[in-house]
């Protein structure tokens, strides 16, 4: 190899590395936008089910999209009516309980001191109580002034306000993109097919249809999982444990299953908040039965639905879920299932079937097949 060839290869390698680095840099900068676009597209495909239902009733697409969004807003409003008032009520109760916490702690410390001083041997074994702790809890200790506390809290409040503003902007962009995709979805798919060579156009449309079907199938599986889980939690928390606001807690737990694996863990927090003021017996019973239903949902209900509807291996889902969450944040838990279903479809259709030339596996012959239906070769 002469110097000219070596220099040319070095330049080509440097160019490829530069292109890859530029691509990674751009993707990193627009990750939030890509996530919003992906979420909007998945939502649009999910809402395509009721849109098609209305269009089959001779309703124009524009009106069908508007009616779907209206029904969606009504459903969200009903959920908020069921969930929000009990949650606010429990937080108020928790706040009132926290106001009594200093007195309770002071009583506990006084009882501990009395018990320690009752016998000389206990004074040598048990440590003394701190005299500063009750005073600090009761607000009698001198410390940071109100002005200093406000000054320290101001940056936190500012950051929270900025985060809320950014979140509102992202939600508005998400809704806007969802509506645009729903109004004329075929335009975007036609534009994608237009850049594909003619000999692959039919195959491209087949794969696009498969991908869209997987997204709608995932939506149906999610709604089924939410319904089954909510019913189970209503039975356990309402009929067995008899917690107040059991329906609201069950709805929260059911919706939390949209985020696989960690959804149930997050939804146990409202259960603890509601059950804690009712005593240890209620709290332990609620948490144990909640964990039992959550385990049933994670190990049986969701895997069965995902295997039946999407044919996704559970172990692969968990690994992909954790990887996606590490790359793009908590929203990765939500997008993991539909994106993995799409990825499996693309790999199977484009690489296994089209590139490697393999054919779909043929089902095994039925063992109960009548003898007269068998071919001579089988005999």
Residue, then its C-alpha position, 0 to 999 in steps of 0.5 A: x500500500x502506497x502513501x496515497x492509498x493510506x492517506x485516502x483510507x485515513x481520510x475516509x475513516x476520519x470522515x465516517x467517524x466524523x459523520x457518526x459523531x455528528x449524528x450522535x451529537x444531533x440526536x443528543x440535542x434533539x432527544x426530547x423532540x424525538x421522544x415527543x414525536x414518537x409519543x405523538x405518533x404512538x398516541x395517534x395510532x392508538x386513537x386511530x381505533x375509535x377514529x376508524x369506528x366513527x368513520x365506518x359510521x359515515x362520519x367524516x375523518x375531521x369530525x371523527x378526530x374531534x369526537x375522539x378527542x372530545x371523548x378522550x377529554x371526557x374520560x380524562x375528566x372522569x378519571x380526575x374526578x374519581x382520583x383527584x378529590x380522594x388524593x387531596x383529602x388524604x394529603x390533607x389528612x397526612x398534613x394534619x397528622x404531621x402537625x401532631x407529629x411533634x407532640x407524639x415524638x415528645x411524648x415518646x421521648x418523655x416515655x423513653x426517659x421515664x423508662x430509662x430512669x426507672x432502673x439504674x441499670x437501664x441508665x448504664x445500658x440505654x443512651x440518654x435522649x438529646x434535649x435539643x431534639x424535642x425542642x427542635x421538633x417543637x420549633x423552640x430551637x433557634x436556627x435559620x431565620x425565615x428570610x434565610x429559609x426563603x432565600x434558600x428556597x427561592x432557587x428551588x421554587x424558580x427551578x420548579x416553575x421553569x420545569x412546569x413551564x417546559x412541561x406545559x410547552x412539551x404537552x402542547x407540542x405533543x397534542x399539536x403533533x398528535x392532532x396533525x398526525x391523526x388528521x392525515x396519517x397517510x400523507x406521512x406514510x406515502x412520503x416515506x414510501x416515496x423515497x423507497x425504490x419502486x420494486x420495494x414499495x409493496x413490501x414497504x407498505x406491508x411492513x408499515x401496516x405490520x408496524x401500525x398493527x403492532x402499535x394498535x395491538x399494544x394499545x388493546x393489550x394495555x387497556x385490557x391489562x389496566x382493566x383487569x388490574x383495576x378490577x383485582x385491586x378494587x376487589x382486594x382493597x375495597x372488599x377485603x381490606x375495606x380501605x376508604x377511596x378504594x376505587x380511586x386507589x384501584x384506578x391509580x394502580x391500574x393506570x400505573x401498569x402502563x409503565x411496566x415493572x415499576x408502575x406497581x411499585x410507584x402506585x403503592x405510595x397512595x395505598x400507604x398514605x391512605x392505610x397508614x392513619x388506619x393502624x398497623x393492621x390495615x397498613x400491613x394487610x393493604x401492603x401485603x395484598x397489594x404486593x400479591x396482586x402486583x406480583x400476579x399482575x407482573x408475573x401472570x397477567x401482563x406477560x400472558x397478555x404481551x405474549x398472546x397479543x405481541x409475542x414479546x419475551x418477558x426477559x427481553x422486555x425487561x432488559x430493553x426497558x432498563x436500557x431505554x430508561x438509562x438512555x432517555x430517562x423515565x419515559x423509556x419505561x413507557x415507550x419500551x413495549x411499543x418500541x420493542x414490538x416495532x423493533x422485533x417486527x423490523x428485524x424479523x421482516x427486513x433482516x430474517x425474512x428479506x435479507x437472510x431469505x428465511x421463511x416464517x415457521x410452519x405450524x406443527x401438524x395437528x396430532x388429532x388430525x383425521x387419518x383421511x386428511x393426511x397425505x400419502x407422504x405423511x402415511 
